[in-house]
């Protein structure tokens, strides 16, 4: 068969293997046709599996299969690492936070960290801890506000504020300052609740300090 006289196959081949299958069948039936696959013409006159793969991929079918297996393995290994990386930070976040909060909130803090890491909210936790550490070192609220990451969306910004407001011993002042003009009934309820709890926890701390001092 002369490939110059080949006519285009009228059907459609969605994959390379399907194109090869069609052309081999046409070859057996002595039909001189070609398929335009991704801009490359494959002919029934001289079609073989490896010829087609070399035309399209630059290597034999087995070589291509081996390459795809390597790529597939690398992809899944990277996915595994990417999924594990945030989870590996959980213990670190919990430990860092426990040094900055009232002991009564340790269990709640651990739940907060695990819940946010489950949803890959690493930015919110990292930024909240950064701000909590600054406030714990008596950095003024105005200065601590400059630490708010510019990478936040509106949602992650408010999540970060809520974390700081809930757990930092000095977080409510920071929360109020940055929520100015956005107070709702729920916001007032949140502030009132945390403020009351902080008063109890501070009193507990003072009592313990007093006992230790005796």
C-alpha positions, 0 to 999 in steps of 0.5 A, a space after each residue: 500500500 502506498 501511503 501517498 494514496 491513503 485516505 483519512 479514516 472517517 471515524 474517531 480515535 480517542 486514544 493512541 491505543 484505539 487509533 493503533 487498534 483501528 489501523 491494524 484492523 484496516 491493515 488486515 482488511 487491506 484498507 489504505 487509510 490514515 488517522 490524524 492523531 494529535 497532528 501526526 498522521 498514522 498509516 494503516 500501510 505501515 502501522 505497528 504498535 511501537 512505530 505509532 508510539 515512537 511517532 507520538 511519544 518518541 519512545 516504544 510503548 513499553 518505554 512510554 509505559 515505564 516512564 508513565 509509571 515513574 511519573 505516576 509514582 513520583 506524583 503519588 509520593 509528592 501527594 503523600 508528602 504534601 498531605 503529611 507535611 501539614 499533619 507533621 506540624 500538629 504537635 509543634 503547633 499544639 506545643 507552641 500554643 500551650 505555652 501561650 494560653 491558659 491551661 484550662 484551654 489546652 484541650 480546646 486548643 488541641 481540638 482547634 489545631 487538629 480541626 484547622 489542620 484537617 482543613 489545611 488551614 496552616 496559614 491561619 494557625 501559623 499567623 495566629 501563633 506569630 501574633 500570640 507570641 508577640 502579644 505574650 511579649 507585650 507587643 502593642 496591639 497596633 504593632 501586632 496588627 502589622 503581623 497579620 499576613 497579607 496572604 489572607 482572604 477575608 475568611 482566613 483573616 477572620 479565622 485568624 482573629 478568632 483564634 487569637 481572640 479565643 486563645 491568647 491571654 491578651 487576644 481580646 484587645 487585638 480582636 476588638 481593635 481589628 474587628 472595629 466596625 464589624 461587630 455583630 450580635 454574635 461578635 459581642 456574644 463571643 467577646 463577652 464569653 471569652 472575657 468572662 472565661 479569661 477572668 476566671 482563668 486569671 483568677 485561678 492563676 493568681 490563686 495558684 501563684 499565691 499558694 506557691 508563694 506561701 
